[in-house]
């Protein structure tokens, strides 16, 4: 299996779990997308780019949630620095 197929199956499973799971599930998916956008290392990996792209197409993963997650990640990294 290639990275695209693996990430496609993972995105499908995560999307299903979000629809039938916890109330904050879409924020969690948005956080995965945000982590890929913020991390230079993850951006270089096709599997993670593909997963982030597919998750971002989920209707529950709203742009405002991704922005909120990015701000949270940036705040956390600034506090560590």
Backbone as a chain_set.jsonl record, in Angstrom:
{"seq": "XXXXXXXXXXXXXXXXXXXXXXXXXXXXXXXXXXXXXXXXXXXXXXXXXXXXXXXXXXXXXXXXXXXXXXXXXXXXXXXXX", "coords": {"N": [[0.832, -1.189, 0.0], [0.433, 2.248, -0.714], [1.369, 5.554, 0.482], [-0.714, 7.334, 0.029], [-3.022, 5.743, -0.158], [-3.041, 4.585, 2.392], [-3.36, 6.901, 4.012], [-5.787, 7.755, 3.061], [-7.554, 5.744, 3.872], [-7.224, 6.017, 6.622], [-8.146, 8.653, 6.984], [-10.817, 8.289, 6.312], [-11.662, 6.544, 8.353], [-11.195, 8.181, 10.608], [-12.942, 10.288, 10.055], [-15.422, 8.972, 10.176], [-15.401, 8.195, 12.867], [-15.47, 10.718, 14.026], [-17.993, 11.624, 13.329], [-19.6, 9.971, 14.803], [-18.776, 10.07, 17.381], [-17.08, 11.69, 20.022], [-17.9, 15.001, 21.278], [-15.996, 16.953, 20.711], [-14.702, 16.053, 18.475], [-14.344, 17.033, 15.838], [-12.775, 19.248, 16.283], [-10.487, 17.96, 17.111], [-9.737, 16.662, 14.731], [-9.243, 18.934, 13.222], [-7.072, 19.859, 14.587], [-5.125, 18.0, 13.906], [-4.807, 18.646, 11.201], [-3.887, 21.278, 11.519], [-1.483, 20.821, 12.883], [0.049, 19.617, 10.895], [0.204, 21.746, 9.091], [1.697, 23.593, 10.566], [4.083, 22.318, 11.189], [7.241, 21.974, 9.855], [8.58, 19.631, 9.332], [6.56, 17.646, 9.132], [5.212, 18.606, 6.907], [6.839, 17.849, 4.844], [6.406, 15.199, 4.467], [4.724, 12.957, 2.474], [2.566, 11.277, 3.282], [1.466, 12.535, 5.565], [0.808, 15.058, 4.505], [-1.125, 14.297, 2.635], [-3.047, 13.149, 4.335], [-3.789, 15.405, 5.876], [-4.87, 17.018, 3.866], [-7.08, 15.503, 3.045], [-8.535, 15.346, 5.447], [-9.113, 18.037, 5.803], [-11.049, 18.43, 3.936], [-13.317, 17.412, 5.017], [-16.575, 18.202, 6.016], [-17.012, 18.932, 8.695], [-14.638, 19.864, 9.63], [-13.863, 22.842, 10.059], [-12.658, 25.995, 8.8], [-12.302, 27.929, 10.784], [-11.908, 26.331, 13.029], [-9.49, 25.119, 12.407], [-7.817, 27.367, 12.358], [-8.067, 28.136, 15.035], [-6.865, 25.927, 16.26], [-4.265, 26.169, 15.231], [-3.466, 28.585, 16.419], [-3.485, 27.744, 19.088], [-1.471, 25.779, 19.039], [0.734, 27.359, 18.326], [0.849, 29.047, 20.55], [1.467, 27.2, 22.545], [3.996, 26.311, 21.703], [5.433, 28.677, 21.911], [5.369, 29.082, 24.635], [6.992, 27.042, 25.51], [9.429, 27.802, 24.53]], "CA": [[0.0, 0.0, 0.0], [1.203, 3.491, -0.726], [1.017, 6.529, 1.519], [-2.005, 7.949, -0.289], [-4.069, 4.792, 0.203], [-3.049, 4.499, 3.849], [-3.932, 8.111, 4.591], [-7.19, 7.808, 2.66], [-8.285, 4.858, 4.778], [-7.183, 6.63, 7.946], [-9.045, 9.811, 6.957], [-12.18, 7.763, 6.324], [-11.938, 6.039, 9.708], [-11.262, 9.319, 11.529], [-14.183, 11.006, 9.758], [-16.529, 8.185, 10.713], [-15.338, 8.301, 14.321], [-15.878, 12.079, 14.396], [-19.441, 11.747, 13.16], [-20.309, 9.127, 15.759], [-18.029, 10.029, 18.635], [-17.035, 12.781, 20.991], [-18.361, 16.322, 20.846], [-14.867, 17.739, 20.215], [-13.997, 15.252, 17.477], [-13.943, 17.842, 14.679], [-11.632, 20.054, 16.702], [-9.329, 17.064, 17.098], [-9.329, 16.511, 13.332], [-8.682, 20.229, 12.834], [-5.759, 19.942, 15.227], [-4.206, 17.216, 13.068], [-4.544, 19.486, 10.027], [-3.066, 22.409, 11.973], [-0.139, 20.335, 13.206], [0.766, 19.433, 9.622], [0.47, 23.067, 8.526], [2.687, 24.297, 11.379], [5.338, 21.568, 11.279], [8.027, 21.873, 8.611], [8.935, 18.22, 9.134], [5.387, 16.909, 8.657], [4.877, 19.085, 5.558], [7.706, 17.168, 3.884], [6.013, 13.793, 4.364], [3.512, 12.823, 1.645], [1.475, 10.654, 4.023], [0.843, 13.539, 6.425], [0.178, 16.067, 3.64], [-2.326, 13.697, 2.078], [-4.029, 13.036, 5.412], [-4.278, 16.753, 6.201], [-5.712, 17.475, 2.752], [-8.35, 14.777, 3.09], [-9.283, 15.76, 6.638], [-9.588, 19.409, 5.622], [-12.221, 18.391, 3.064], [-14.448, 16.974, 5.821], [-17.38, 19.391, 6.317], [-16.935, 19.292, 10.103], [-13.341, 20.504, 9.881], [-14.06, 24.198, 9.562], [-11.47, 26.843, 8.773], [-12.147, 28.575, 12.09], [-11.343, 25.344, 13.952], [-8.077, 24.956, 12.053], [-7.14, 28.579, 12.845], [-8.038, 28.047, 16.491], [-5.853, 24.923, 16.613], [-2.949, 26.734, 14.911], [-3.143, 29.533, 17.493], [-3.167, 26.965, 20.283], [-0.157, 25.156, 18.857], [1.744, 28.408, 18.377], [0.961, 29.487, 21.941], [2.152, 26.144, 23.298], [5.423, 26.303, 21.338], [6.027, 29.906, 22.443], [5.525, 28.906, 26.078], [8.132, 26.147, 25.716], [10.673, 28.458, 24.106]], "C": [[0.872, 1.247, 0.0], [0.658, 4.466, 0.314], [-0.36, 7.123, 1.283], [-3.156, 7.035, 0.125], [-4.18, 4.669, 1.716], [-3.725, 5.714, 4.47], [-5.409, 8.244, 4.224], [-8.038, 6.941, 3.586], [-8.33, 5.445, 6.184], [-8.136, 7.817, 8.025], [-10.503, 9.362, 7.008], [-12.563, 7.276, 7.713], [-12.072, 7.182, 10.708], [-12.545, 10.117, 11.316], [-15.398, 10.286, 10.314], [-16.569, 8.301, 12.232], [-15.792, 9.68, 14.786], [-17.392, 12.231, 14.324], [-20.202, 11.0, 14.251], [-19.679, 9.146, 17.147], [-18.193, 11.262, 19.494], [-17.469, 14.114, 20.39], [-17.224, 17.151, 20.245], [-14.091, 17.036, 19.095], [-13.54, 16.087, 16.276], [-12.799, 18.784, 15.037], [-10.37, 19.201, 16.696], [-8.824, 16.84, 15.67], [-8.682, 17.804, 12.835], [-7.286, 20.398, 13.41], [-4.715, 19.136, 14.456], [-3.819, 18.031, 11.836], [-3.609, 20.634, 10.405], [-1.642, 21.97, 12.263], [0.689, 20.125, 11.946], [1.122, 20.793, 9.022], [1.593, 23.803, 9.26], [4.061, 23.627, 11.322], [6.04, 21.461, 9.925], [8.344, 20.412, 8.301], [7.752, 17.417, 8.583], [4.985, 17.335, 7.252], [5.681, 18.365, 4.489], [7.267, 15.726, 3.633], [4.694, 13.661, 3.601], [2.32, 12.235, 2.399], [0.73, 11.689, 4.865], [0.172, 14.632, 5.609], [-1.139, 15.543, 3.083], [-3.424, 13.586, 3.132], [-4.624, 14.394, 5.752], [-5.212, 17.27, 5.112], [-7.077, 16.8, 2.803], [-9.186, 15.179, 4.302], [-9.854, 17.164, 6.468], [-10.826, 19.47, 4.718], [-13.474, 17.893, 3.783], [-15.258, 18.216, 6.208], [-17.32, 19.839, 7.776], [-15.643, 19.997, 10.48], [-13.41, 21.893, 9.257], [-12.767, 25.005, 9.655], [-11.232, 27.512, 10.126], [-11.564, 27.619, 13.118], [-9.858, 25.119, 13.685], [-7.281, 26.155, 12.554], [-7.017, 28.558, 14.367], [-6.966, 27.06, 16.935], [-4.446, 25.444, 16.336], [-2.532, 27.718, 16.001], [-2.763, 28.812, 18.771], [-1.805, 26.31, 20.197], [0.959, 26.19, 18.931], [1.949, 28.919, 19.799], [1.744, 28.479, 22.769], [3.654, 26.123, 22.972], [6.126, 27.554, 21.854], [6.26, 29.773, 23.952], [6.719, 27.996, 26.393], [9.461, 26.828, 25.421], [11.235, 29.4, 25.139]], "O": [[1.923, 1.285, 0.641], [-0.376, 4.226, 0.937], [-1.095, 7.387, 2.235], [-4.148, 7.495, 0.692], [-5.283, 4.652, 2.262], [-4.568, 5.573, 5.356], [-6.193, 8.79, 5.0], [-9.109, 7.355, 4.029], [-9.358, 5.376, 6.857], [-8.852, 7.975, 9.014], [-11.327, 9.99, 7.674], [-13.659, 7.56, 8.196], [-12.96, 7.16, 11.56], [-13.165, 10.57, 12.279], [-16.303, 10.917, 10.861], [-17.636, 8.482, 12.819], [-16.433, 9.8, 15.83], [-17.996, 12.893, 15.168], [-21.33, 11.365, 14.582], [-20.019, 8.32, 17.994], [-19.289, 11.796, 19.664], [-17.414, 14.325, 19.179], [-17.466, 17.97, 19.358], [-12.949, 17.396, 18.808], [-12.448, 15.86, 15.754], [-11.951, 19.085, 14.196], [-9.301, 19.676, 16.314], [-7.616, 16.831, 15.432], [-7.687, 17.767, 12.111], [-6.42, 21.011, 12.787], [-3.557, 19.542, 14.363], [-2.645, 18.098, 11.472], [-2.651, 20.922, 9.688], [-0.694, 22.677, 11.922], [1.884, 20.418, 11.925], [2.223, 20.97, 8.5], [2.353, 24.551, 8.644], [5.086, 24.304, 11.399], [5.485, 20.918, 8.97], [8.371, 20.01, 7.137], [7.921, 16.604, 7.675], [4.473, 16.522, 6.483], [5.244, 18.281, 3.341], [7.721, 15.103, 2.673], [3.669, 14.191, 4.03], [1.184, 12.651, 2.176], [-0.501, 11.713, 4.875], [-0.912, 15.093, 5.967], [-2.143, 16.254, 3.061], [-4.586, 13.89, 2.863], [-5.84, 14.517, 5.9], [-6.232, 17.891, 5.41], [-8.106, 17.452, 2.624], [-10.403, 15.336, 4.197], [-10.956, 17.448, 6.936], [-11.562, 20.456, 4.738], [-14.57, 17.944, 3.225], [-14.68, 19.193, 6.684], [-17.553, 21.012, 8.066], [-15.562, 20.648, 11.521], [-13.064, 22.091, 8.092], [-11.9, 24.727, 10.484], [-10.089, 27.646, 10.562], [-10.805, 28.041, 13.991], [-9.068, 24.952, 14.614], [-6.195, 25.992, 13.11], [-5.978, 28.923, 14.916], [-6.235, 27.329, 17.888], [-3.529, 25.191, 17.118], [-1.389, 27.697, 16.457], [-1.828, 29.216, 19.463], [-1.062, 26.288, 21.178], [2.007, 25.936, 19.525], [3.076, 29.192, 20.211], [2.579, 28.853, 23.593], [4.482, 25.939, 23.864], [7.306, 27.493, 22.2], [7.242, 30.296, 24.478], [7.376, 28.161, 27.42], [10.491, 26.473, 25.993], [12.276, 30.016, 24.912]]}, "num_chains": 1, "name": "protein.A"}
